Amino acid sequence: MNPLYTKSLSLALLAASPIMLSACAQKSNAQEADRFAKVEIKTQKLTDNIAVLFGAGGNIGVSYGPDGTVLIDDQFAPLTKKIEAAVAALEADPVKYLINTHWHGDHSGGNENFGKAGALIMAHDHVRQRMAGEQTDGRGNDPASPKAALPVVTYEDGLKLHLNGDEVHVKHMKNAHTDGDSIVFWKNANVIHMGDLYFNKVTLPFIDLNSGGNARGVLAAAEQALALANDDTQIIPGHGPMATTADLKDYRDMLKSVIGSVEAARSEGKTLEQIQAMKPAAKWDTNKDAFIKGDAFVKAVYMSLEKPAH
C-alpha cells in the first residue's frame, strides 16, 4: 500500500467522529455475531459420563457426574450459550471445572463467560502467563485477557483430579504446539484429550513458534500419549473427528518421517527453500483446504531444528 495513502487514511480515522467510530464498532460486532450464529454444537458420547462437543474451534471434552461437570476447552465466547445448552442436554450440571489445553483463543475464548459463571479454571503456568499479556500466534495479535478469563489453578508438570469415579491425569507437554500444552487422560474411561498436539485428518500440524512451540515437542507428546494408550483408547484431537490409537500412531509416524527428512537435509547443508522443494510432507499434504500446508509445516520443522532440543 502507498505510504502516503496509509498515513492519510490513519489521519482520517483519527479525525472521525465518535458516531462514525461507534457505527464501525457495531458493524464489527454484528459481523462477529453472524460468524457464529449458524454454528451448531454437535455431541458425541464416548462413555456413560464423557462426551465430546464439536463446534467452531477446538474440540471440547466433557466429563460429568456427581462431583460436577468438567470441561476441557471452551471454543469462542459467542458460543458459550450453545455449549451450555449442549452440556445441559447431557443432563449434566453447569460447568464446575474448566481445563485449558493451551492458550489459543479457539480453545480458551469462552473462559471469561465460564469464569464469571463460577467455573474453576485450570491450565499450565504458561497459559496464564500468555493470556495475562498481549500475545501473537503468527496470525495476529491477541490482547491480554480479562481477569475472569485467567486460570486460577496452574501447574508446572501436571495434576491429578479424582472426579466422577475416575482419575483425570493432566500432563504438561514441553514446547510442542506451544509452551503450555497439556493432554488430559481419563484413566478408567480410557479417553485422552490431545488439544492441538494432534490434528486429525484436517490439516498438517500447526507449530506456534511464537509461543514456544517446537516440532520435536509435538513428536514427543505423541509418543507420551501413545505410552498411555492401548488399542481401545478413544482419542479426542484438538481439531477433526474422533481418533483411534492406530490413527495417532500414523500421525506419530508422519512426524518422525518429516522431521527426519528435514533434519537429514539440513545436515547436508540444504537451505529451507531446497528442502521445501523436496516436498517431504507431500504424502500427507492432501487437504486443499488445510490450515497448514506442506511448505508451512516444513518451514516450522526447519525452524524448530534451529533451536536446542529441550
Secondary structure in CASP SS format (residue, H / E / C, confidence):
PFRMAT SS
TARGET T0000
AUTHOR 0000-0000-0000
METHOD secondary structure of the structure
MODEL  1
M C 1.00
N C 1.00
P H 1.00
L H 1.00
Y H 1.00
T H 1.00
K H 1.00
S H 1.00
L H 1.00
S H 1.00
L H 1.00
A H 1.00
L H 1.00
L H 1.00
A H 1.00
A C 1.00
S C 1.00
P H 1.00
I H 1.00
M H 1.00
L H 1.00
S H 1.00
A H 1.00
C H 1.00
A H 1.00
Q H 1.00
K H 1.00
S H 1.00
N H 1.00
A H 1.00
Q H 1.00
E H 1.00
A H 1.00
D H 1.00
R H 1.00
F H 1.00
A H 1.00
K C 1.00
V C 1.00
E C 1.00
I C 1.00
K E 1.00
T E 1.00
Q E 1.00
K E 1.00
L C 1.00
T C 1.00
D C 1.00
N C 1.00
I E 1.00
A E 1.00
V E 1.00
L E 1.00
F E 1.00
G C 1.00
A C 1.00
G C 1.00
G C 1.00
N C 1.00
I E 1.00
G E 1.00
V E 1.00
S E 1.00
Y C 1.00
G C 1.00
P C 1.00
D C 1.00
G C 1.00
T E 1.00
V E 1.00
L E 1.00
I E 1.00
D C 1.00
D C 1.00
Q C 1.00
F C 1.00
A H 1.00
P H 1.00
L H 1.00
T H 1.00
K H 1.00
K H 1.00
I H 1.00
E H 1.00
A H 1.00
A H 1.00
V H 1.00
A H 1.00
A H 1.00
L C 1.00
E C 1.00
A C 1.00
D C 1.00
P C 1.00
V E 1.00
K E 1.00
Y E 1.00
L E 1.00
I E 1.00
N C 1.00
T C 1.00
H C 1.00
W C 1.00
H C 1.00
G H 1.00
D H 1.00
H H 1.00
S H 1.00
G C 1.00
G C 1.00
N H 1.00
E H 1.00
N H 1.00
F H 1.00
G H 1.00
K H 1.00
A C 1.00
G C 1.00
A C 1.00
L E 1.00
I E 1.00
M E 1.00
A E 1.00
H E 1.00
D H 1.00
H H 1.00
V H 1.00
R H 1.00
Q H 1.00
R H 1.00
M H 1.00
A C 1.00
G C 1.00
E C 1.00
Q E 1.00
T E 1.00
D C 1.00
G C 1.00
R C 1.00
G C 1.00
N E 1.00
D E 1.00
P C 1.00
A C 1.00
S C 1.00
P C 1.00
K H 1.00
A H 1.00
A H 1.00
L C 1.00
P C 1.00
V C 1.00
V E 1.00
T E 1.00
Y E 1.00
E C 1.00
D C 1.00
G E 1.00
L E 1.00
K E 1.00
L E 1.00
H E 1.00
L E 1.00
N C 1.00
G C 1.00
D E 1.00
E E 1.00
V E 1.00
H E 1.00
V E 1.00
K E 1.00
H E 1.00
M E 1.00
K C 1.00
N C 1.00
A C 1.00
H C 1.00
T C 1.00
D C 1.00
G C 1.00
D E 1.00
S E 1.00
I E 1.00
V E 1.00
F E 1.00
W E 1.00
K C 1.00
N C 1.00
A C 1.00
N C 1.00
V E 1.00
I E 1.00
H E 1.00
M C 1.00
G H 1.00
D H 1.00
L H 1.00
Y C 1.00
F E 1.00
N C 1.00
K C 1.00
V C 1.00
T C 1.00
L C 1.00
P C 1.00
F C 1.00
I C 1.00
D C 1.00
L H 1.00
N H 1.00
S H 1.00
G C 1.00
G C 1.00
N C 1.00
A H 1.00
R H 1.00
G H 1.00
V H 1.00
L H 1.00
A H 1.00
A H 1.00
A H 1.00
E H 1.00
Q H 1.00
A H 1.00
L H 1.00
A H 1.00
L H 1.00
A C 1.00
N C 1.00
D C 1.00
D C 1.00
T C 1.00
Q E 1.00
I E 1.00
I E 1.00
P C 1.00
G C 1.00
H E 1.00
G C 1.00
P C 1.00
M C 1.00
A E 1.00
T C 1.00
T H 1.00
A H 1.00
D H 1.00
L H 1.00
K H 1.00
D H 1.00
Y H 1.00
R H 1.00
D H 1.00
M H 1.00
L H 1.00
K H 1.00
S H 1.00
V H 1.00
I H 1.00
G H 1.00
S H 1.00
V H 1.00
E H 1.00
A H 1.00
A H 1.00
R H 1.00
S H 1.00
E C 1.00
G C 1.00
K C 1.00
T C 1.00
L H 1.00
E H 1.00
Q H 1.00
I H 1.00
Q H 1.00
A H 1.00
M H 1.00
K C 1.00
P C 1.00
A C 1.00
A H 1.00
K H 1.00
W H 1.00
D C 1.00
T C 1.00
N C 1.00
K C 1.00
D C 1.00
A C 1.00
F C 1.00
I C 1.00
K C 1.00
G H 1.00
D H 1.00
A H 1.00
F H 1.00
V H 1.00
K H 1.00
A H 1.00
V H 1.00
Y H 1.00
M H 1.00
S H 1.00
L H 1.00
E C 1.00
K C 1.00
P C 1.00
A C 1.00
H C 1.00
END
